[in-house]
Amino acid sequence: MYESRTEPLISRKAFFWRILQHFLVVLLLMAVSLLIGMLGYWHFEGHAWSVAFMHTSFLLFGFGHLTQPQSVSGQIFLGFYGFYASLFFIVITGILLTPVAHRLLHAFHISGSGEDDSMTE
């Protein structure tokens, strides 16, 4: 998916397309994660879909839960989903920043390729 260190930088148009692809992956992951959380709140806590969406989005995007779950199964679900939500935030940040970080590192490697490369071998 990414160019190797011996290949030139991709064009700005191709780079924009790469960022768009990563953004679409993040949107898909967000939709699936919201659906899982909403189903959990609906099933375990009996919330309406709009309330389940509100609780899930607050938890998933780092604001924490709004109310304490009333059922034991809801508390267990919230514990596991809260752990997932904290990792989710880190993962989507990494997915969104990966193309930019790769392009910067690749550009630095290309600009430094005229120097002595015998140390890297």
C-alpha positions, 0 to 999 in steps of 0.5 A: 500500500505504501511506497518503499524507501527506494521509490519516489514520493507519490503525487499530491493527488495520490496522497489525498486519495490515500488520506481519503481511504484512511478516513473512510476506514475510520468512518466504517470503524466508527459506524460499526463501533457505534452500532455495537455500543447502541445494541449493547445499551439497547439490549442490556439497559433497555434504552431507546435508540436515541439514548443508546446513541447518545451514551455510546457516542459519549463513551466512544469518543472519550467523554465517559459514560453519562449514567451508571448502568442499572443491571449487572449485565449492563455493568459488565457490558459497559466495562468491556465496551469502555475498554474497547472505546479507549483503545478505539480512540488510539486506533483511529488516531493512528489510522488517520495520522499514518499517511502523514507520518509516512509521507514526512518520514519518506520525504526526510529519507529522500532528502537525506539519501545523498549522504553516506548510506553505508551506516544503514546497511 
